[in-house]
Amino acid sequence: MLRLITGIRGPSGFGSASTAENVTDGIDATNITAIITGGASGIGLETARVLALRNAHVIVGARSMESAIEAKQLILKRHKHARIDVLKLDLASLGSIKDFADNFLALNLPLNILINNAGIMFCPYQLSSDGIELQFATNHIGHFYLTSLLLERMKQTAKAAGFEGRIVNLSSVAHVYYSYKEGIMFDKINNIKSYDAKKAYGQSKLANILHANELSRRLKAEGTNITVNSVHPGLIMTNLFKHSGVSMKIFRFVCCFMWKNIPQGAATTCYVALHPGLKGVSGKYFMDCNEFKPNKLARNEVVAKKLWDFSENLVNEAHC
């Protein structure tokens, strides 16, 4: 908490006051192709901008193509030599995710970095087009499926390039404070009676960490040169808070010292995605550009394996 309030740097040399440009200063990403979901607004847009600034070829996946094109033009206005493309992606639709993956793979591009950034928060109960509770579908299942569709390309790229690929899942400290007592409500994912908007969000963010940890374990066992980590970007007032209500506005006012601006909010993602100091680091959780220990449930390998199987079954059932 002291580091968060004061901006004191941690062991990495960075802290809560660091920006995405700070943590990537001097890094040349010319040979890197990165996909960022939700890269048309908020911290996703800042992440896309900074990766493009460092010469990466950035592919933005966004639900609104109009917003994505506007974001692309905004980046090009600031960095005229930026390499940035946009593809339509609705993470609440498995069909849209499959189309996005097919469209990307058809470009015959390498894939070095996948940043699973997009998300929704605290929304009223509703089901996705595939019949899955919307926060769980968008924040976890969508990224779980997308990652699985792109993983083979990442493996091929890492082998051909000779340097590691990186997958970054955006989670949240909400996995500690808002998740259901059981962690993942495997038997009640779609149960409207037990639904709590905040706890459902925390559940999906817990799932992001568990997914990253289990994928990391599997890739290590294969000897694949790809790392997988999860991050908490911090508290940032973006469109993500549109369902938060009066209580969150009061919380923001009272605890204004805890909030970050967007360049600071994108810092941890950019640090984990690009910084050479994290070579070989996998299966970890980062906050304020430093490694932190997530809660006990997030470190539970049995729950992580169960979630993996559960997620695969949900995806397969939705395709039936």
Phi and psi in degrees as a GROMACS rama.xvg file:
@    title "Ramachandran Plot"
@    xaxis  label "Phi"
@    yaxis  label "Psi"
@TYPE xy
-61.6912  -41.8025  LEU-2
-63.8148  -38.9408  ARG-3
-63.3843  -44.5434  LEU-4
-71.6978  -42.7419  ILE-5
-90.9633  -19.941  THR-6
78.3271  11.8583  GLY-7
-57.3192  136.206  ILE-8
-73.6978  145.365  ARG-9
-94.7545  -165.732  GLY-10
-57.2539  -27.2851  PRO-11
-72.7406  -15.949  SER-12
94.2134  -0.522191  GLY-13
-126.908  166.213  PHE-14
-152.641  -163.526  GLY-15
-64.3068  -24.4893  SER-16
-88.2091  -7.68332  ALA-17
-68.1841  148.865  SER-18
-108.529  168.579  THR-19
-61.5275  -35.3605  ALA-20
-69.5168  -38.453  GLU-21
-56.8767  -50.0963  ASN-22
-75.6898  -13.4775  VAL-23
-111.361  8.85452  THR-24
-57.9695  127.7  ASP-25
85.69  -2.53627  GLY-26
-90.0948  129.368  ILE-27
-105.36  113.301  ASP-28
-104.866  28.7327  ALA-29
-54.0633  -37.8032  THR-30
-93.516  17.5408  ASN-31
-113.474  135.232  ILE-32
-112.471  129.074  THR-33
-128.394  140.227  ALA-34
-106.007  133.949  ILE-35
-126.233  119.158  ILE-36
-81.9655  142.881  THR-37
66.1147  34.7851  GLY-38
-88.4888  14.7034  GLY-39
-97.5876  -6.37102  ALA-40
-156.121  167.043  SER-41
58.0127  -142.808  GLY-42
-70.8247  -21.7821  ILE-43
-65.82  -41.2703  GLY-44
-65.0441  -42.5506  LEU-45
-66.2548  -37.2713  GLU-46
-62.2978  -45.3053  THR-47
-61.6647  -42.9323  ALA-48
-62.1989  -46.1214  ARG-49
-70.4433  -38.4559  VAL-50
-63.8732  -38.7885  LEU-51
-66.7639  -37.5617  ALA-52
-59.4784  -35.4954  LEU-53
-86.6796  13.3661  ARG-54
81.131  11.5002  ASN-55
-72.4047  151.478  ALA-56
-86.3366  115.237  HIS-57
-107.306  129.38  VAL-58
-109.007  117.532  ILE-59
-96.9476  124.082  VAL-60
-100.226  124.541  GLY-61
-145.583  147.412  ALA-62
-69.8034  -38.639  ARG-63
-101.221  113.318  SER-64
-67.8027  -31.1723  MET-65
-61.9417  -45.9662  GLU-66
-65.9588  -38.4598  SER-67
-64.7434  -41.5577  ALA-68
-66.9296  -39.2272  ILE-69
-62.3305  -41.2743  GLU-70
-63.5774  -42.6695  ALA-71
-59.4187  -45.5169  LYS-72
-64.7576  -36.7299  GLN-73
-62.8284  -44.0151  LEU-74
-65.7194  -43.2631  ILE-75
-65.9027  -30.3976  LEU-76
-65.5218  -35.1599  LYS-77
-87.6659  -30.4977  ARG-78
-136.847  88.9628  HIS-79
-63.8185  -19.3425  LYS-80
-98.6514  9.69316  HIS-81
-62.0329  140.637  ALA-82
-102.67  105.69  ARG-83
-144.776  133.323  ILE-84
-130.117  158.672  ASP-85
-126.922  143.011  VAL-86
-136.719  145.2  LEU-87
-71.7686  136.308  LYS-88
-153.456  117.318  LEU-89
-112.411  106.705  ASP-90
-71.5305  -8.40845  LEU-91
-88.177  1.38237  ALA-92
-129.22  116.421  SER-93
-63.6884  -31.9987  LEU-94
-64.9418  -42.5284  GLY-95
-64.9145  -38.9801  SER-96
-63.6168  -42.8041  ILE-97
-62.8102  -42.0982  LYS-98
-63.0335  -43.2018  ASP-99
-59.9725  -48.7303  PHE-100
-61.3052  -43.6112  ALA-101
-62.2435  -42.4362  ASP-102
-65.7494  -39.3543  ASN-103
-67.5815  -47.6979  PHE-104
-61.2627  -31.1647  LEU-105
-67.6985  -18.7683  ALA-106
-75.8942  -12.1791  LEU-107
56.2743  39.0721  ASN-108
-95.2344  154.085  LEU-109
-71.4484  168.692  PRO-110
-141.918  107.659  LEU-111
-96.043  -36.2241  ASN-112
-132.724  132.934  ILE-113
-122.193  117.967  LEU-114
-111.086  107.285  ILE-115
-85.1852  83.4697  ASN-116
-100.302  -36.2316  ASN-117
-62.6066  153.577  ALA-118
-174.428  167.181  GLY-119
-127.572  161.457  ILE-120
-147.28  135.785  MET-121
59.6349  25.0447  PHE-122
-79.1757  154.567  CYS-123
-59.4502  159.042  PRO-124
-60.0598  129.147  TYR-125
-162.996  161.239  GLN-126
-104.444  149.688  LEU-127
-72.4345  174.749  SER-128
-64.0936  -17.7417  SER-129
-97.3398  6.34815  ASP-130
80.8533  29.1384  GLY-131
-119.063  138.585  ILE-132
-46.5238  132.271  GLU-133
-63.2882  -41.3224  LEU-134
-67.3664  -41.6435  GLN-135
-66.7177  -39.547  PHE-136
-64.9055  -47.0141  ALA-137
-75.7911  -49.6712  THR-138
-76.0212  -34.8906  ASN-139
-111.934  -62.3521  HIS-140
-58.3296  -42.2301  ILE-141
-58.3225  -45.3784  GLY-142
-73.8117  -33.8237  HIS-143
-59.8515  -47.2309  PHE-144
-68.4411  -44.81  TYR-145
-58.619  -45.2241  LEU-146
-60.5614  -42.347  THR-147
-64.128  -35.2989  SER-148
-73.3017  -26.681  LEU-149
-101.494  -7.09634  LEU-150
-63.432  -39.9992  LEU-151
-63.5025  -38.6878  GLU-152
-64.8802  -38.1224  ARG-153
-65.0839  -39.5677  MET-154
-64.0199  -44.353  LYS-155
-61.6501  -41.9119  GLN-156
-65.364  -45.6046  THR-157
-60.9037  -39.4015  ALA-158
-68.2572  -43.7836  LYS-159
-72.503  -37.3722  ALA-160
-77.1798  -30.1042  ALA-161
83.8305  6.26276  GLY-162
-136.068  158.397  PHE-163
-68.12  147.591  GLU-164
-89.0621  160.609  GLY-165
-136.518  134.854  ARG-166
-116.185  130.912  ILE-167
-124.218  120.367  VAL-168
-99.9065  124.628  ASN-169
-82.2675  116.125  LEU-170
-107.44  -147.405  SER-171
-168.179  151.864  SER-172
-63.8188  -11.4575  VAL-173
-59.7814  -21.2838  ALA-174
-63.6848  -20.5185  HIS-175
-89.2111  -46.1224  VAL-176
-92.8396  -23.0968  TYR-177
-116.892  -11.4844  TYR-178
-69.0306  156.68  SER-179
-60.562  153.844  TYR-180
-57.141  -37.3573  LYS-181
-77.4059  -8.88357  GLU-182
89.0653  -88.8867  GLY-183
-106.65  123.22  ILE-184
-85.0055  72.0899  MET-185
-54.4672  -39.077  PHE-186
-89.1042  -4.31151  ASP-187
-135.922  28.9371  LYS-188
-54.8119  -41.231  ILE-189
-103.298  13.2971  ASN-190
-78.4273  111.039  ASN-191
-68.3935  -28.7985  ILE-192
-68.9748  -35.0476  LYS-193
-94.5159  1.73114  SER-194
-70.6209  131.074  TYR-195
-131.586  122.072  ASP-196
-57.1925  -42.9648  ALA-197
-72.342  -42.2295  LYS-198
-68.9413  -33.5419  LYS-199
-65.931  -35.6215  ALA-200
-66.337  -47.1316  TYR-201
-59.8252  -37.6876  GLY-202
-60.6199  -44.3558  GLN-203
-66.9659  -33.5169  SER-204
-75.2016  -32.6476  LYS-205
-63.1068  -41.3103  LEU-206
-62.3753  -35.1483  ALA-207
-60.5413  -41.2038  ASN-208
-70.2146  -45.4105  ILE-209
-61.4387  -40.0357  LEU-210
-61.7763  -47.5844  HIS-211
-60.654  -43.7769  ALA-212
-65.9247  -42.5298  ASN-213
-70.4905  -39.9468  GLU-214
-64.5589  -40.0459  LEU-215
-59.3084  -45.4754  SER-216
-60.078  -44.1782  ARG-217
-65.9472  -41.7449  ARG-218
-68.7959  -36.0226  LEU-219
-62.9054  -42.3829  LYS-220
-63.4846  -31.5108  ALA-221
-80.6797  -17.2425  GLU-222
77.7959  23.3156  GLY-223
-80.3457  137.593  THR-224
-85.8831  59.4481  ASN-225
-136.234  129.326  ILE-226
-100.255  153.123  THR-227
-136.29  121.953  VAL-228
-137.063  164.157  ASN-229
-122.813  153.98  SER-230
-137.806  150.918  VAL-231
-107.069  115.366  HIS-232
-73.8439  -20.9389  PRO-233
110.757  177.759  GLY-234
-88.8462  114.954  LEU-235
-133.245  131.466  ILE-236
-80.088  99.0775  MET-237
-126.889  -173.267  THR-238
-62.8404  -13.6963  ASN-239
-59.8962  -24.612  LEU-240
-91.1855  13.8747  PHE-241
-65.4693  -20.1782  LYS-242
-102.455  10.2094  HIS-243
-78.5883  -25.2856  SER-244
78.6662  -172.196  GLY-245
-66.6253  -37.5985  VAL-246
-58.8009  -39.0372  SER-247
-71.0275  -33.8707  MET-248
-64.6847  -39.6798  LYS-249
-66.1113  -43.8035  ILE-250
-59.87  -42.1541  PHE-251
-63.3869  -40.2875  ARG-252
-65.8888  -45.6731  PHE-253
-69.8567  -38.5758  VAL-254
-111.654  43.5204  CYS-255
-59.0002  -26.412  CYS-256
-69.4913  -14.2212  PHE-257
-90.8986  -11.0711  MET-258
-89.3985  148.022  TRP-259
-110.735  160.996  LYS-260
-87.7298  174.051  ASN-261
-64.1403  -43.4525  ILE-262
-59.2792  -35.7705  PRO-263
-71.7804  -36.8746  GLN-264
-65.3101  -29.4844  GLY-265
-86.0082  -6.20876  ALA-266
-63.1475  -48.0388  ALA-267
-64.4311  -40.3635  THR-268
-59.1975  -48.7842  THR-269
-66.0145  -35.9476  CYS-270
-62.8229  -48.9478  TYR-271
-69.68  -32.1514  VAL-272
-75.4131  -34.6385  ALA-273
-120.564  -24.8708  LEU-274
-67.4663  129.338  HIS-275
-65.4979  -20.3637  PRO-276
-67.9375  -11.5999  GLY-277
-103.368  16.4513  LEU-278
-56.9169  126.469  LYS-279
82.5147  -5.98302  GLY-280
-83.0091  123.599  VAL-281
-147.844  152.248  SER-282
73.3906  27.0951  GLY-283
-115.489  166.007  LYS-284
-121.021  130.855  TYR-285
-121.321  144.356  PHE-286
-145.067  136.711  MET-287
52.7094  38.7035  ASP-288
64.0047  23.4468  CYS-289
-137.72  152.508  ASN-290
-71.928  133.831  GLU-291
-129.812  161.679  PHE-292
-94.9907  119.774  LYS-293
-73.7335  178.884  PRO-294
-70.6361  172.451  ASN-295
-59.2628  -42.1764  LYS-296
-62.3866  -37.4315  LEU-297
-67.0821  -19.6036  ALA-298
-100.38  6.31984  ARG-299
-84.4207  109.751  ASN-300
-67.6004  -31.5396  GLU-301
-66.3448  -44.174  VAL-302
-65.7942  -38.2228  VAL-303
-62.3663  -43.6569  ALA-304
-67.2756  -37.9421  LYS-305
-65.6715  -41.2992  LYS-306
-63.9381  -39.5606  LEU-307
-58.4806  -50.3042  TRP-308
-63.9726  -41.4349  ASP-309
-61.6192  -43.1259  PHE-310
-66.6119  -43.4839  SER-311
-59.5838  -41.772  GLU-312
-65.3896  -40.6009  ASN-313
-61.1263  -44.3442  LEU-314
-64.1956  -44.7721  VAL-315
-65.0543  -41.1883  ASN-316
-65.0335  -37.2243  GLU-317
-66.9173  -27.1424  ALA-318
-85.5791  -10.5731  HIS-319
